[in-house]
Amino acid sequence: LNGTIPDALGDLTNLDTLSVGDNPMGGAIPSSLGRLSRLRNAHLNNLRLSGPIPSELGELSELASLFLGSNRLNGTIPSALGDLSELRMLDLHGNGLMGTVPSTLVDMTKL
């Protein structure tokens, strides 16, 4: 796979797992992914994704694993990720993220 993650992917509301890691994809993470209400696993690691992490990802109430490592993401970690009550695995390594880890993440009991 190459190119960018299409905004229309957010229309696949029954999607359970999104695994596109280790491909030459780039661009921003579409905020439309926040509409994937049944998404449990998002593996977007080792791509060429850039820009900030959309706060809309905090709306993924079923999300258990979020892998965004080894990209070119920047900005801060959105505090909205702390709303992911089912999150058990989070990988953000190898990016250009700045600032502190939000307290909403530090207080998560399943992470």
Steps between C-alpha positions, in 0.01 A plus 500: 500500500614853433353847491298642788230366730173608335245703696229261375648230722305666781180383331579132571318511832506122555879478466657312792870507406697741286847363432701681233837521677832452324389652170624809311197710592522863605299809575288582800284270708145586388280629782220296338650189664333626818168382351607133506294425809568124495875523439695292752848493343678770302845407371639803321863451595808533281337713233587854400208663677555865589325778685320485833308209652133591449313547827204326332677169564388548860145422384588136422335354809578136409867554411730255681826551308640806325836469325632825353872438553775573246323775308560873462224618730549829684328725747376385836325183612128586510348475847191351329691171471438469873131449418583161343381292794571165327854592390755240606788564259630835379817543289613851412879448482715636218302816428564872551244540776566773757373602839397291794291185515145614583381408850194340339736232359704461815185423698374227267459170683509254206794653318 
